[in-house]
Amino acid sequence: MADVRRLCLVLGDQLSFDLASLEGLDPSRDRVLLVEVMEEARHVPHHPQKIALIFSAMRHFAEALRQRGVEVHYVELDDADNSASVPGELLRWQALLGPGEVHLTECGDWRLEQSLKDSGVPIQWHADTRFLCSREGFQRWAADKKQLRMEFFYREMRRKSGLLLNGDGTPVGGSWNFDADNRKPLPKKITASYPLHFANDAITQRVLALVAERFTDHYGALTTFDYPVTHGDAQQLWAAFLDYGLAAFGDYQDAMASDEPYLFHARISAALNIGLLDLRQLCSDVEAAYWSGTVPLNAAEGFIRQLIGWREYVRGVYWLKMPDYAQGNLFGNTRALPEFYWTGDTRMNCMRQAIGQSLKHAYAHHIQRLMVTGNFALLAGIVPRDICEWYLAIYMDAFDWVELPNTLGMVMHADGGYLGSKPYCASGQYIKRMSDYCRDCAYKVSESTTEDACPFNALYWHFLMRHRNTLGRNQRLAMVYKNLARMPEPKQQALWERGQTLLARLDANEPL
């Protein structure tokens, strides 16, 4: 075997041809390594479709590199010599090839990056340039700030990128943020086009068979898999969203509807997070759609804010605060995650809809995650680690850098308000306003203390009562606590007792 100058390890969420660690690749002297390992597939019980997506996309990426003349070493899950871990495979291939250098782009998971740093292999690390803001750049921005606010970071990213700016550097439309225009419920007369389906080629079919055989104990359907696994297919999905979804995305991005898992959402987050789409191209396409007059400003700005604002922001928080961040538990929660999160077996229609589609498609949009499944976990006092692992396991697009801050910080407020200024808690009235879920529910959203009352209602007030000492001085909750204080004592007591009953049922593993 010819001398190997450089061995480049590419992880399953780094499937970009312009990955920093692949720059300057010499096909005659360098090698690329991709590995499927059981440790990454099982460290939480990942949805079978998520495992299938990553394995199939990795195999397609390896073939695409080979077509470009790159020599690729690919380790499949069932290879006889597979050591079952990424560090183990890196050690094995270092010994087999004897490369002069080992190159790797920053990981998206603190656990994995630390295990690679502890492996004993000397690695030349590369910054992940797929993001606008480097880890070091975010650290500089966050220096000396007691609390971080996404809005101010987002404005910096707008200035840095030049997106949706006038010639004098001011924001188009006179405002940085049009979120107030992005909260409309879905009118009955409006329907959304179902996103593109993608047929499974021979490579994907082999992966699906492998996953079906090896991960029978993981929750979630596999037969509904229809995600893009190549750069070309991901581009088709993106183009379809630009044509049919983006214009309405701004108005209805927070809306929810029964048996409508996608509405006007792009469904591209998984493809983006594993490298099949490019952040800068997406933002450029959205901006161009606005300038051409095909989409309104609130849709273009809202989508760009999700990409260069929130997405970059949570990644920055993750790498700034790990590993201690993962231990956050402001409210001292001790309640285990209810079993119905894994089965969807609940009489609460909103939860059944959100969990059911998550099990079927490995997908739910941000309001279903934040204000339905997340809101319930917050109000019920679920252990943050439990709900974080559920989100990481169940969703196609969930990787630790993006899932953990979103869940622990934004959903559970377990970081003490570092990421968000208040808990996103709400009663059933919010769900009624933003969806049609309450229409077909066994519970009555108009009731709070009766046996058939919506559980969200009493749990909302119970949460505020039991955490009054922690949250009572939060300025953004001042009006809520004033309303609670004005509530007649018998009403408060009835809400408390109803909340106690509901929590006792959860502790007894009784379905709600």
Helices and strands as residue ranges (DSSP letters): E 6-9, G 20-22, E 30-35, H 38-42, H 48-67, E 71-75, H 86-97, E 101-105, H 110-117, E 124-126, H 135-142, H 150-161, G 172-174, G 179-181, H 202-214, H 231-244, H 246-252, H 269-274, H 279-291, H 297-304, I 305-311, H 312-321, G 324-327, H 340-343, H 349-361, H 366-368, I 369-373, H 374-380, H 384-394, H 400-404, I 405-411, H 428-434, G 437-440, H 455-466, H 468-471, G 475-477, H 478-486, H 489-507
